[in-house]
Amino acid sequence: MRTVLFTPAARTEMIHAQDWYEAELPGLGERFEAAVNDVLERVCENPRQFPVVRAGLRRALLHGFPYALIFAMKSDDGITVVACFHGSRNPMHWHRRV
């Protein structure tokens, strides 16, 4: 099993999104969290199935939500999530992190 680490910025983005969805409709934040966990399972199983969006970074879309996880594969079988990114935002926001 691969190890998944979130950068502090990615963790904050994910928590803010989950909190926002929960405030909009009780239970929706839990569904968002489940979608994140589902895509992380797929990433861990086969990270190369996701498209490269920038050198060394791949994008995994969340099912049912307009978000993507931007991640890097590490040589030690680890995955580092660098962004939990809303699809309508300017990608330069997360590009500056790497």
Backbone as ProteinMPNN parsed JSONL, in Angstrom:
{"seq_chain_A": "MRTVLFTPAARTEMIHAQDWYEAELPGLGERFEAAVNDVLERVCENPRQFPVVRAGLRRALLHGFPYALIFAMKSDDGITVVACFHGSRNPMHWHRRV", "coords_chain_A": {"N_chain_A": [[0.844, -1.186, 0.0], [0.534, 2.202, -0.79], [1.862, 5.166, 0.714], [0.109, 8.058, 1.606], [0.505, 11.47, 1.628], [-0.436, 14.747, 2.542], [0.25, 18.035, 1.534], [0.522, 20.903, 3.67], [-1.01, 23.038, 2.556], [-2.695, 21.701, 0.715], [-4.13, 20.029, 2.454], [-5.495, 21.962, 3.979], [-7.084, 23.136, 1.955], [-8.719, 20.947, 1.301], [-10.102, 20.502, 3.718], [-11.442, 22.963, 4.01], [-13.117, 22.887, 1.756], [-14.667, 20.622, 2.363], [-15.908, 21.494, 4.727], [-17.373, 23.668, 3.688], [-19.182, 22.372, 1.944], [-20.564, 20.841, 3.819], [-21.799, 22.855, 5.312], [-23.527, 23.828, 3.416], [-25.303, 21.73, 2.944], [-26.315, 19.42, 5.238], [-24.47, 16.465, 5.669], [-23.425, 16.458, 3.122], [-20.788, 17.219, 3.221], [-19.64, 14.932, 4.263], [-20.051, 13.212, 2.112], [-18.364, 14.442, 0.268], [-15.889, 13.97, 1.523], [-15.864, 11.177, 1.344], [-15.701, 10.904, -1.437], [-13.152, 11.947, -1.858], [-11.64, 10.021, -0.468], [-12.267, 7.756, -2.009], [-11.103, 8.387, -4.521], [-8.462, 8.571, -3.728], [-7.921, 5.911, -3.072], [-7.97, 4.78, -5.631], [-5.835, 6.184, -6.753], [-3.72, 5.195, -5.216], [-3.772, 2.502, -5.975], [-3.15, 2.549, -8.732], [-1.387, 4.913, -9.773], [-0.495, 5.862, -12.223], [-2.579, 5.857, -13.978], [-3.77, 8.286, -14.108], [-3.88, 11.508, -15.672], [-0.96, 13.369, -16.633], [-0.388, 16.633, -15.608], [1.42, 18.54, -15.317], [4.96, 18.633, -15.277], [5.858, 15.851, -13.511], [3.549, 15.904, -11.975], [0.225, 14.788, -11.42], [-3.332, 14.546, -12.137], [-6.26, 13.798, -10.411], [-9.607, 13.407, -10.741], [-12.428, 14.137, -8.697], [-15.283, 12.175, -8.138], [-18.49, 13.342, -8.714], [-18.101, 15.871, -7.671], [-16.771, 19.145, -8.297], [-13.923, 19.052, -8.108], [-10.394, 18.366, -7.988], [-7.646, 16.277, -7.165], [-4.344, 17.121, -7.052], [-1.369, 15.518, -7.525], [1.847, 14.072, -6.683], [4.01, 11.416, -7.529], [6.13, 9.602, -5.452], [9.423, 8.246, -5.146], [9.624, 6.329, -3.187], [7.342, 4.731, -3.076], [5.378, 6.445, -2.239], [2.752, 8.908, -2.185], [2.229, 12.284, -2.754], [-0.037, 14.715, -2.109], [-0.552, 17.766, -3.531], [-2.431, 19.685, -3.991], [-5.891, 20.353, -3.483], [-8.157, 20.972, -5.561], [-10.484, 23.255, -6.883], [-12.247, 23.025, -9.891], [-12.915, 25.369, -11.311], [-11.157, 27.306, -10.618], [-8.204, 29.32, -11.086], [-5.497, 27.618, -12.38], [-2.917, 28.476, -11.893], [-2.73, 29.076, -9.27], [-2.135, 26.724, -7.776], [0.104, 25.971, -9.216], [2.159, 27.625, -8.444], [3.062, 26.512, -6.123], [4.761, 24.407, -6.562]], "CA_chain_A": [[0.0, 0.0, 0.0], [1.287, 3.452, -0.862], [1.633, 6.172, 1.737], [-0.419, 9.312, 1.071], [0.745, 12.65, 2.447], [-0.97, 16.004, 2.033], [0.959, 19.238, 1.939], [-0.377, 21.704, 4.515], [-1.954, 23.795, 1.727], [-3.69, 20.768, 0.179], [-4.976, 19.61, 3.581], [-6.363, 23.102, 4.287], [-8.078, 23.239, 0.879], [-9.672, 19.853, 1.418], [-10.937, 20.748, 4.901], [-12.335, 24.097, 3.706], [-14.146, 22.414, 0.824], [-15.559, 19.728, 3.098], [-16.714, 22.335, 5.628], [-18.308, 24.442, 2.875], [-20.255, 21.47, 1.509], [-21.368, 20.468, 5.001], [-22.619, 24.012, 5.666], [-24.567, 23.961, 2.39], [-26.288, 20.658, 3.127], [-25.782, 18.418, 6.161], [-24.154, 15.176, 5.06], [-22.711, 16.638, 1.861], [-19.366, 17.223, 3.551], [-19.24, 13.524, 4.39], [-19.991, 12.673, 0.75], [-17.131, 14.974, -0.309], [-14.788, 13.213, 2.119], [-15.902, 9.837, 0.757], [-15.201, 11.023, -2.809], [-11.699, 12.089, -1.735], [-11.094, 8.711, -0.097], [-12.401, 6.853, -3.159], [-10.094, 8.686, -5.542], [-7.156, 8.22, -3.166], [-7.754, 4.466, -3.234], [-7.618, 4.561, -7.032], [-4.483, 6.712, -6.936], [-2.784, 4.25, -4.602], [-3.751, 1.269, -6.752], [-2.476, 2.753, -10.008], [-1.288, 6.36, -9.98], [-0.191, 6.206, -13.616], [-3.804, 5.938, -14.769], [-4.213, 9.677, -14.104], [-3.085, 12.289, -16.622], [0.071, 14.32, -16.202], [-0.83, 18.005, -15.86], [2.653, 19.328, -15.255], [6.061, 17.694, -15.058], [5.88, 15.212, -12.207], [2.269, 16.033, -11.271], [-0.942, 14.175, -12.055], [-4.617, 15.048, -11.663], [-7.319, 12.816, -10.189], [-10.888, 14.095, -10.552], [-13.357, 13.567, -7.728], [-16.588, 11.837, -8.696], [-19.631, 14.041, -8.133], [-17.711, 17.187, -7.173], [-15.9, 19.81, -9.278], [-12.597, 19.138, -7.503], [-9.36, 17.415, -8.378], [-6.442, 16.193, -6.345], [-3.102, 17.193, -7.814], [-0.444, 14.734, -6.715], [3.136, 13.633, -7.207], [4.443, 10.081, -7.113], [7.473, 9.626, -4.875], [10.161, 7.017, -5.453], [9.488, 5.371, -2.085], [5.948, 4.269, -3.094], [4.514, 7.422, -1.59], [2.0, 9.881, -2.972], [2.081, 13.569, -2.079], [-1.089, 15.558, -2.67], [-0.105, 19.152, -3.411], [-3.582, 20.588, -4.079], [-7.274, 19.898, -3.6], [-8.371, 22.132, -6.398], [-11.771, 23.434, -7.557], [-12.024, 23.095, -11.326], [-13.125, 26.686, -11.914], [-10.117, 28.23, -10.162], [-7.035, 29.488, -11.93], [-4.491, 26.627, -11.974], [-1.668, 29.1, -11.46], [-2.757, 29.081, -7.808], [-1.356, 25.59, -7.271], [1.372, 25.885, -9.938], [3.178, 28.359, -7.699], [3.512, 25.716, -4.968], [5.747, 23.374, -6.911]], "C_chain_A": [[0.885, 1.243, 0.0], [0.908, 4.363, 0.303], [1.159, 7.448, 1.058], [-0.166, 10.418, 2.084], [0.127, 13.853, 1.76], [-0.026, 17.121, 2.453], [0.006, 20.027, 2.835], [-1.419, 22.483, 3.695], [-3.054, 22.896, 1.176], [-4.649, 20.309, 1.272], [-5.969, 20.717, 3.923], [-7.451, 23.256, 3.234], [-9.142, 22.166, 1.001], [-10.63, 20.084, 2.593], [-11.905, 21.895, 4.648], [-13.458, 23.674, 2.765], [-15.154, 21.523, 1.544], [-16.465, 20.529, 4.026], [-17.751, 23.137, 4.854], [-19.477, 23.576, 2.432], [-21.158, 21.075, 2.675], [-22.279, 21.614, 5.419], [-23.768, 24.204, 4.672], [-25.687, 22.945, 2.589], [-25.699, 19.611, 4.069], [-25.63, 17.052, 5.482], [-23.364, 15.298, 3.771], [-21.201, 16.697, 2.095], [-18.829, 15.807, 3.696], [-19.141, 12.868, 3.018], [-18.732, 13.174, 0.038], [-15.927, 14.191, 0.216], [-14.722, 11.801, 1.541], [-15.373, 9.856, -0.677], [-13.681, 11.182, -2.81], [-11.077, 10.734, -1.419], [-11.165, 7.723, -1.251], [-11.323, 7.114, -4.203], [-8.691, 8.382, -5.014], [-6.892, 6.716, -3.249], [-7.328, 4.137, -4.656], [-6.203, 5.046, -7.322], [-3.458, 5.722, -6.382], [-2.667, 2.959, -5.408], [-2.955, 1.422, -8.04], [-2.375, 4.238, -10.321], [-1.046, 6.763, -11.427], [-1.429, 6.244, -14.503], [-4.312, 7.375, -14.903], [-3.306, 10.516, -14.988], [-2.068, 13.201, -15.95], [-0.422, 15.714, -16.575], [0.332, 18.99, -15.826], [3.763, 18.336, -14.922], [6.043, 17.154, -13.633], [4.582, 15.269, -11.431], [1.133, 15.447, -12.101], [-2.214, 14.698, -11.408], [-5.624, 13.906, -11.577], [-8.61, 13.566, -9.876], [-11.748, 13.371, -9.532], [-14.699, 13.315, -8.407], [-17.677, 12.619, -7.955], [-19.336, 15.429, -7.598], [-16.749, 17.823, -8.177], [-14.477, 20.036, -8.749], [-11.678, 18.079, -8.088], [-8.272, 17.42, -7.322], [-5.253, 16.214, -7.295], [-2.037, 16.514, -6.959], [0.833, 14.403, -7.465], [3.412, 12.232, -6.686], [5.866, 10.206, -6.606], [8.131, 8.268, -5.093], [10.005, 5.948, -4.379], [8.064, 4.829, -1.959], [5.012, 5.196, -2.343], [3.856, 8.333, -2.606], [1.935, 11.151, -2.137], [1.031, 14.385, -2.809], [-0.678, 17.005, -2.433], [-1.256, 20.145, -3.505], [-4.879, 19.79, -4.1], [-7.966, 21.085, -4.26], [-9.746, 22.153, -7.048], [-11.518, 23.698, -9.034], [-12.196, 24.46, -11.957], [-12.053, 27.702, -11.497], [-8.953, 28.265, -11.144], [-5.955, 28.497, -11.481], [-3.152, 27.224, -11.564], [-1.585, 29.155, -9.929], [-1.934, 27.921, -7.25], [-0.028, 25.437, -8.009], [2.494, 26.563, -9.156], [3.75, 27.544, -6.528], [4.654, 24.777, -5.307], [6.904, 23.941, -7.699]], "O_chain_A": [[1.878, 1.304, 0.725], [-0.216, 4.328, 0.804], [1.732, 7.875, 0.055], [-0.568, 10.321, 3.244], [0.163, 13.963, 0.534], [0.443, 17.152, 3.591], [-1.207, 19.831, 2.758], [-2.578, 22.577, 4.098], [-4.223, 23.283, 1.17], [-5.854, 20.212, 1.038], [-7.151, 20.446, 4.134], [-8.613, 23.481, 3.571], [-10.33, 22.438, 0.826], [-11.837, 19.878, 2.46], [-13.072, 21.811, 5.031], [-14.612, 24.056, 2.955], [-16.361, 21.663, 1.348], [-17.666, 20.265, 4.1], [-18.888, 23.276, 5.306], [-20.632, 23.991, 2.529], [-22.377, 20.989, 2.523], [-23.413, 21.379, 5.838], [-24.843, 24.68, 5.036], [-26.865, 23.261, 2.424], [-24.694, 18.981, 3.741], [-26.542, 16.562, 4.817], [-22.699, 14.346, 3.362], [-20.426, 16.264, 1.242], [-17.7, 15.519, 3.299], [-18.246, 12.055, 2.784], [-18.103, 12.425, -0.71], [-15.051, 13.797, -0.555], [-13.633, 11.29, 1.278], [-14.674, 8.931, -1.091], [-12.999, 10.617, -3.664], [-10.088, 10.346, -2.042], [-10.238, 6.939, -1.458], [-10.703, 6.179, -4.712], [-7.821, 7.976, -5.784], [-5.756, 6.299, -3.473], [-6.435, 3.317, -4.87], [-5.457, 4.393, -8.052], [-2.443, 5.451, -7.023], [-1.582, 2.386, -5.51], [-2.179, 0.539, -8.405], [-3.201, 4.766, -11.065], [-1.36, 7.887, -11.817], [-1.336, 6.628, -15.668], [-5.189, 7.649, -15.722], [-2.101, 10.272, -15.054], [-2.29, 13.724, -14.858], [-0.824, 15.954, -17.713], [0.211, 20.135, -16.263], [3.493, 17.29, -14.33], [6.194, 17.906, -12.67], [4.51, 14.733, -10.325], [1.092, 15.594, -13.322], [-2.194, 15.219, -10.293], [-5.817, 13.152, -12.53], [-8.699, 14.273, -8.872], [-11.794, 12.141, -9.505], [-15.186, 14.155, -9.164], [-17.772, 12.564, -6.729], [-20.245, 16.103, -7.114], [-15.99, 17.113, -8.838], [-13.908, 21.112, -8.936], [-12.118, 17.052, -8.604], [-8.013, 18.433, -6.673], [-5.176, 15.414, -8.228], [-1.826, 16.89, -5.806], [0.894, 14.445, -8.694], [3.088, 11.905, -5.544], [6.71, 10.835, -7.244], [7.443, 7.254, -5.21], [10.236, 4.769, -4.649], [7.625, 4.501, -0.857], [3.963, 4.767, -1.863], [4.336, 8.504, -3.727], [1.621, 11.1, -0.947], [1.19, 14.707, -3.986], [-0.479, 17.427, -1.294], [-1.097, 21.312, -3.147], [-4.947, 18.697, -4.662], [-8.311, 22.068, -3.604], [-10.14, 21.183, -7.694], [-10.661, 24.51, -9.383], [-11.67, 24.696, -13.045], [-12.051, 28.835, -11.98], [-8.759, 27.339, -11.932], [-5.538, 28.529, -10.323], [-2.336, 26.539, -10.948], [-0.496, 29.268, -9.365], [-1.122, 28.119, -6.346], [0.892, 24.822, -7.469], [3.643, 26.124, -9.202], [4.817, 27.873, -6.009], [5.429, 24.396, -4.431], [7.819, 23.205, -8.069]]}, "name": "protein", "num_of_chains": 1, "seq": "MRTVLFTPAARTEMIHAQDWYEAELPGLGERFEAAVNDVLERVCENPRQFPVVRAGLRRALLHGFPYALIFAMKSDDGITVVACFHGSRNPMHWHRRV"}
